[in-house]
């Protein structure tokens, strides 16, 4: 198994997941962290760049669902090639309420649209973004087997929601040991998954204070983004995880930890 101790090092791994309904003025909450280099990249689960994206942060597009795959070439052609270094793909295809894709459907779209785009644009390619539920790992294994070693994947994208830092470290180690590719943790948060017993601000902050140094120092984790940089993350995740307030006018205490630690 991989070793999970963090090594102290400077990092530019930290990013923002920016939902479609965030507005341009909300970037002001994060400008100090972006200017200082604490936060260096952004994605929005889409292939269009959010309005107001600061010039000094890297935007990384993602094809979220299978129905968007025919539009990959059109959207990516609008991005200057020297700024298109990475591309992420289908969001949690193993979950019915997310991308909801069979392996066969994903493989067909991968061959028809994703791999030709990689050949044309020359970006580093991320795997479909998998949840930490065991069926996520199983789906990705089946997907890669079906592609017969011709997946073209440069890094594996995963999500994790839970309450225990050792559990997060163990999950990331297991995924790395399985796929032997650098990891991007593009969603993670402290959640009880219970609306009657939601996460507290203190619990969220404690996870961040443990997770951020670990992720910064973990050699096989290339990038990470907390969920979430938004006015509401929903009851299932727990509103204590919001990084800025419901008016979009200031950072929460969790947002200050994420931006300043």
C-alpha positions in Angstrom: 0.0 0.0 0.0 1.0 3.6 -0.6 2.4 5.6 2.3 0.1 8.5 3.4 2.4 10.7 5.4 2.5 14.3 4.1 5.8 15.8 3.1 6.1 19.5 3.8 6.3 21.4 0.5 5.0 24.5 -1.1 1.9 23.8 -3.2 -0.2 25.2 -6.0 -2.7 22.3 -5.8 -5.6 24.1 -4.2 -8.6 25.0 -6.4 -12.2 26.0 -6.5 -15.3 24.2 -7.8 -17.4 27.0 -9.1 -21.1 26.2 -9.8 -23.0 27.6 -12.7 -25.1 30.0 -10.6 -22.2 31.8 -8.9 -21.8 35.3 -10.0 -18.8 37.3 -11.1 -18.7 39.5 -8.0 -18.3 36.4 -5.8 -14.7 36.0 -7.1 -13.8 39.0 -4.9 -14.0 36.7 -1.9 -11.1 34.6 -3.2 -9.0 37.3 -4.9 -6.5 37.6 -2.0 -5.9 33.8 -2.0 -5.7 33.7 -5.8 -3.2 36.7 -5.8 -1.1 35.0 -3.1 -1.0 31.7 -5.0 -2.9 29.8 -2.3 -5.6 29.0 -4.9 -4.4 28.5 -8.4 -7.1 26.8 -10.5 -10.8 26.6 -11.0 -13.4 24.3 -12.7 -17.2 24.6 -13.0 -18.2 21.1 -14.1 -18.8 22.6 -17.5 -16.9 23.5 -20.7 -17.6 27.3 -20.6 -15.5 29.7 -18.6 -17.4 31.5 -15.8 -18.0 35.2 -16.2 -15.5 37.2 -14.2 -12.9 34.5 -13.9 -9.7 36.3 -12.8 -6.8 36.3 -15.3 -4.4 34.9 -12.7 -6.2 31.6 -12.1 -6.2 28.6 -14.4 -9.6 27.5 -15.8 -10.0 23.8 -16.4 -13.0 22.6 -18.5 -15.0 19.4 -18.0 -17.6 17.6 -20.0 -20.1 16.8 -17.3 -22.6 14.4 -18.9 -22.7 12.2 -22.0 -25.1 14.5 -23.9 -22.5 17.2 -24.0 -19.8 15.0 -25.6 -20.6 16.1 -29.2 -19.9 19.7 -28.2 -16.4 19.0 -26.9 -14.6 20.2 -30.0 -16.8 23.3 -30.3 -16.2 24.5 -26.7 -12.5 23.6 -26.6 -11.8 25.4 -29.9 -12.9 28.6 -28.2 -10.1 28.3 -25.6 -6.6 29.5 -26.6 -4.5 26.4 -27.0 -1.8 27.6 -24.7 -4.4 27.8 -21.9 -5.9 24.4 -22.5 -3.6 22.1 -20.5 -6.1 19.8 -18.8 -9.5 18.4 -19.5 -11.8 16.6 -17.1 -14.7 14.3 -18.0 -18.0 12.7 -17.0 -19.2 13.6 -13.4 -20.0 10.5 -11.3 -21.3 8.3 -14.2 -22.0 5.5 -11.7 -24.7 7.6 -9.9 -28.2 7.9 -11.4 -28.7 11.5 -10.3 -25.4 12.6 -11.8 -23.9 11.7 -15.3 -25.8 8.3 -15.0 -23.9 6.5 -17.8 -23.3 2.8 -18.5 -19.7 1.8 -19.2 -20.7 0.9 -22.7 -22.1 4.4 -23.4 -19.1 6.1 -21.8 -16.6 4.0 -23.8 -18.4 4.8 -27.1 -18.4 8.5 -26.4 -14.8 8.3 -25.2 -13.7 6.8 -28.5 -15.8 9.1 -30.6 -15.2 12.5 -29.0 -12.8 12.5 -26.0 -9.8 10.7 -27.5 -10.0 12.7 -30.8 -10.1 15.9 -28.7 -7.0 14.9 -26.8 -5.2 14.1 -30.1 -6.2 17.5 -31.5 -5.6 19.8 -28.5 -2.8 17.9 -26.7 -4.2 18.3 -23.2 -3.6 16.1 -20.1 -6.8 14.0 -19.7 -8.6 13.2 -16.5 -10.7 10.1 -15.9 -14.4 10.3 -15.3 -14.9 11.7 -11.9 -15.8 8.9 -9.5 -17.4 9.0 -6.1 -15.9 7.3 -3.0 -18.7 4.7 -3.0 -17.2 1.3 -3.9 -19.3 1.2 -7.1 -17.3 4.2 -8.3 -14.0 2.3 -8.3 -15.7 -0.7 -9.8 -17.2 1.4 -12.6 -13.8 2.9 -13.5 -12.1 -0.5 -13.5 -14.7 -1.8 -15.9 -14.4 1.3 -18.1 -10.6 0.9 -18.4 -10.8 -2.8 -19.1 -13.4 -2.1 -21.9 -11.0 0.4 -23.4 -8.2 -2.3 -23.5 -5.4 0.0 -22.3 -6.3 2.8 -24.8 -7.9 5.2 -22.4 -5.4 8.0 -22.8 -5.9 8.9 -19.1 -3.2 11.0 -17.4 -4.8 11.4 -14.0 -7.7 9.9 -12.0 -10.4 12.2 -10.7 -12.2 11.3 -7.5 -14.6 12.7 -4.9 -14.9 12.0 -1.2 -17.4 12.9 1.4 -17.1 11.7 5.0 -16.1 12.5 8.6 -12.7 10.9 9.1 -9.3 12.1 7.9 -7.7 8.6 8.1 -10.6 7.4 6.0 -9.9 10.0 3.4 -6.2 9.2 3.4 -6.9 5.4 3.1 -9.4 6.0 0.2 -6.9 8.1 -1.8 -4.1 5.5 -1.1 -6.4 2.7 -2.3 -7.3 4.5 -5.5 -3.7 5.3 -6.2 -2.6 1.7 -5.6 -5.3 0.5 -7.9 -4.8 2.8 -10.9 -1.2 4.0 -10.5 -2.0 7.5 -11.8 -1.8 10.9 -10.1 -5.0 11.9 -8.3 -7.2 14.9 -8.5 -9.6 15.2 -5.6 -12.1 17.7 -7.1 -14.8 17.4 -4.5 -14.4 16.7 -0.8 -16.2 17.8 2.4 -17.0 16.8 6.0 -20.5 15.4 5.9 -22.5 13.1 8.2 -24.9 12.4 5.2 -27.7 13.1 7.7 -29.9 16.1 7.5 -31.0 15.6 11.1 -27.4 15.7 12.4 -25.5 18.0 10.0 -21.8 18.8 10.1 -20.8 21.6 12.4 -18.5 24.5 11.6 -15.9 23.2 14.0 -16.0 19.7 12.4 -15.5 21.2 9.0 -12.6 23.4 10.1 -10.9 20.5 11.9 -11.1 18.3 8.7 -9.6 21.2 6.6 -6.8 21.7 9.1 -5.9 18.1 8.8 -6.6 17.5 5.1 -5.0 20.6 3.5 -1.5 19.9 4.8 -1.9 16.2 4.0 -3.0 16.9 0.4 -0.3 19.6 -0.1 2.4 17.1 0.9 1.0 13.9 -0.7 3.1 13.2 -3.7 0.4 11.3 -5.7 -2.3 14.0 -5.2 -1.8 16.7 -7.9 -4.8 18.9 -7.2 -7.8 19.3 -4.9 -10.9 21.4 -4.4 -13.2 21.6 -1.4 -17.0 21.5 -1.8 -17.8 24.1 -1.9 -17.2 27.6 -3.1 -20.9 28.5 -3.2 -23.8 30.0 -1.3 -25.4 26.7 -0.6 -24.0 23.1 -0.7 -27.3 21.5 0.2 -28.6 19.8 3.3 -27.0 16.4 2.4 -23.5 17.8 2.4 -24.2 20.3 5.2 -24.2 24.1 4.9 -21.3 24.4 7.3 -19.1 23.4 4.3 -20.0 26.6 2.4 -16.9 28.7 1.7 -18.7 31.9 1.2 -21.9 33.3 2.7 -25.5 33.2 1.3 -25.2 36.7 0.0 -21.9 35.9 -1.8 -20.4 38.9 0.0 -17.8 37.4 2.3 -16.0 34.2 3.3 -17.4 32.0 6.0 -15.1 30.8 8.7 -14.5 27.6 6.7 -13.8 29.7 3.6 -11.2 31.7 5.6 -9.4 28.5 6.6 -9.4 27.2 3.1 -8.2 30.4 1.6 -5.5 31.2 4.3 -4.1 27.9 5.7 
